Amino acid sequence: MKASDLFVKALEAEGVRCIYGLPGEENLDLLESMRAAGMRLIVTRHEQAAGFMAATQGRLTGRAGVCLATLGPGATNLVTAAAYAQLGAMPMVMLTGQKPIKVSKQGHFQIVDVVGMMRPLTKSTRTLVSAEHVPSAVREAFRRAEEERPGATHLELPEDVARESTDAAPLSPGVSRRPVADEASIAQAVEAIASARRPLLMIGAGANRKLTSEMLRVFVDRVGMPFFSTQMGKGVVDETHPLWMGTAAMSDGDFVHRAIEASDCIVNVGHDVIEKPPFVMRDGRRTVVHLNFSSAEVDPVYFPQVQVTGDIANAVWRIAEGVGPRSHWDFTPFERARAGLDAQLLSGAADDRFPIYPARLVAEVRRAMPDDGVVCLDNGMYKLWFARYYRSRRPNTLLLDNALATMGAGLPSAIAAKLVHPRRKVLAVCGDGGFMMNSQELETAVRLKLDLTVVVVRDDGYGMIRWKQGEMGLPDFGMALGNPDFVRYAEAYGARGHRPGSATEFGATLARCLESGGVHVIDLPIDYSDNARALGAGVESAVEP
């Protein structure tokens, strides 16, 4: 068969049924093979958005999402998405075309070294130089993308190789199991936790896998240990649980940091140093137990004394069996911190000011979204408010990026989430800056006839950087921007636009949009004047426990 037909069969063997992308001349053989095989192509308006969608699909399913671009500028537009998937541990396979590598009459037109460009941003990248290599190359790309720690891989298929004939056949993915931790490391972890007086459980992004989250819920209930999460570990255990201590959304000074300071042992499940550090280790201050699929990357802020390396769910179960609740544990300092946190998280939920107060925004979204509804955040000031104030009840129901933390991912991520979970409510929350970086994907959402709501949080500027600028005592410079009329902008794409005039009206509008069909855009002005008090160094004194 033709190599491009074989390539599609190899993708099908990996379970691929849908590809996101923007094809070009060099992909046409592959495109025709996809059409003939009945594979779905989600055509996007920018390659970066296709990458964000593929990465989000990988994040939600654990199976690599696939995106497609042509050579040159199409491939370079995937760079940010590659870093997004790689740093965020989202399995994704990128496919790019290339000019013929054996005989080409076009000189260096549009030629860049895509494989060399992708090398520092992926787990693996290669050019296919023969049709015979297609089965093994595709299998290896998916194996590398999906195995722990997941990330991005890349395959370049030149135009002439795609047209070659071959007798090769796809390779089966086969069956593999992750290794489990050895008994000695489990025993060391049990001893460290059991001998502690105030142990504290931390849940990171690596724990946000189905089996791991189920086992952690059992662990918390059986052992009775208070827990907190990183931003990308939110929802692994229900955050309405009475032992929830909050999210490490701030660098320091928050109520959760009071608990961290009071702890003498932190059981760190699924965290690595790519996510912004939730706490800074100090030698001799406390014992840190590292539970992860791989050993810890030693860093000035993270050098755990006990490491349990292997399948996380299995390790959590075995440690729970060995520890159990201990009568000498004293969680009194944690309880005081949690009381202060609970009081503060409720304090702004009914604030009527308009432009809307951020805590009221979060409260209205929480009220409107069902427990399995998916909120997809872009990157901006509001992300910190959601990370801290939004109580996630299930894994992967608050999708935020605390690794690359790129702007422009919110809307594409929400489109992918809706395609993966068509029966769930899906909401994108984007700042005006991030939204406009990929707002053209409104057309994609309308074309796909999705039921999707987008809240554009508008402060007419780059709010997070403006806040940091002010915190540094610098004058406001370079942060202001102009915006279109977002209601008319939405309508120009065939979506429906809304502009509520009060916080109460916003809540009603949001509920109405989520219940009705089609794509909706809500233009919501926001008041960030309380950032310094609520999120700055003085957060711990905002409400005393």
Disulfide bonds with the S-S distance in Angstrom:
none
